[in-house]
């Protein structure tokens, strides 16, 4: 890194951070740096000589100290985030012999369990535009919890609970990419939890442990235990998990009729968690954001597969949906009718509502297999006489094509 404007994107280690900050300093004395901070009309902190000395010698500034230093060096505020990300990378760059770690920002959502998007002419990118949920930024929501855990260094186990194929994995991916993009990410193998227990004994700093479909990691003598989670939390790790609603109910229910308690270990683990329930229905604000995303031009949210909320369906379609909704919701919660592992078997059949399939605009109910409809949870693209149509899931009150996260 030469010249007077170092690129924070090239900073990955503490020595590189120190070198870049020295370049930013540009020969300013301690007194000049401190004087520059006092020129601010607001009280935004100062830079005593000891603070600058520690900063440039050890390269481990706090978020606040780095911001004050950047201001003193006249770095435009719009560049501060890139420097904070450089700081995060440097502080989490300690040598580790843990194989398979990737930076959160470099992890591919599809490899983390996000379903594939439908293929539509004109669409670009691996995934459609993300539509923010209300609970993204709500008090006690996923971003507040993860952000507080990362900032405090106390760690957290965050469990997002909703029905299967509801978009909760995409929801979690977007949260960690927004909040901790420079942290390490570990995606453990549920069939090799002995390795995770070993890592928990001496984990790297600034670590996200990704536990999509938490039920795959629980149960049996080798299942994930609360002790492993505690060790990771004590090291400041953030564990992010998703869990089906019926599994959460089963794990947390305490038997009262004298029947055996088969979920003691799971319940102990979940007591350590901040559980966030993701609503299966979409708020008016969320629908508006989805419609805005469609208008912005993502062909997977508009185009040949119409992105139509229930309120915009023809009357015949709306009445059919209302008639079917209660029965579908009830059947969708039947554990016997739901998949029992991380993937449905191709032969498993289900009913789906194909919106606007008939000439009068009303929907039809079709029995299809998962490999026809649900590998991507999006739409039937071949068998409808009027061309591709959106599909309504039994658990969601609107077109999955519109609202898929």
Secondary structure as GFF3:
##gff-version 3
##sequence-region A 1 405
A	DSSP	three_ten_helix	8	10	.	.	.	ID=ss1
A	DSSP	alpha_helix	14	25	.	.	.	ID=ss2
A	DSSP	alpha_helix	30	37	.	.	.	ID=ss3
A	DSSP	alpha_helix	49	58	.	.	.	ID=ss4
A	DSSP	alpha_helix	63	72	.	.	.	ID=ss5
A	DSSP	three_ten_helix	77	79	.	.	.	ID=ss6
A	DSSP	alpha_helix	80	91	.	.	.	ID=ss7
A	DSSP	beta_strand	102	103	.	.	.	ID=ss8
A	DSSP	three_ten_helix	104	106	.	.	.	ID=ss9
A	DSSP	three_ten_helix	109	112	.	.	.	ID=ss10
A	DSSP	alpha_helix	134	137	.	.	.	ID=ss11
A	DSSP	alpha_helix	142	152	.	.	.	ID=ss12
A	DSSP	beta_strand	156	162	.	.	.	ID=ss13
A	DSSP	alpha_helix	168	179	.	.	.	ID=ss14
A	DSSP	beta_strand	184	186	.	.	.	ID=ss15
A	DSSP	alpha_helix	193	201	.	.	.	ID=ss16
A	DSSP	beta_strand	207	211	.	.	.	ID=ss17
A	DSSP	three_ten_helix	214	217	.	.	.	ID=ss18
A	DSSP	alpha_helix	226	234	.	.	.	ID=ss19
A	DSSP	beta_strand	238	244	.	.	.	ID=ss20
A	DSSP	alpha_helix	245	252	.	.	.	ID=ss21
A	DSSP	alpha_helix	264	270	.	.	.	ID=ss22
A	DSSP	beta_strand	273	277	.	.	.	ID=ss23
A	DSSP	alpha_helix	284	295	.	.	.	ID=ss24
A	DSSP	three_ten_helix	310	312	.	.	.	ID=ss25
A	DSSP	alpha_helix	315	332	.	.	.	ID=ss26
A	DSSP	three_ten_helix	335	337	.	.	.	ID=ss27
A	DSSP	beta_strand	349	354	.	.	.	ID=ss28
A	DSSP	beta_strand	364	369	.	.	.	ID=ss29
A	DSSP	alpha_helix	370	373	.	.	.	ID=ss30
A	DSSP	beta_strand	379	380	.	.	.	ID=ss31
A	DSSP	beta_strand	389	392	.	.	.	ID=ss32
A	DSSP	alpha_helix	400	403	.	.	.	ID=ss33
###
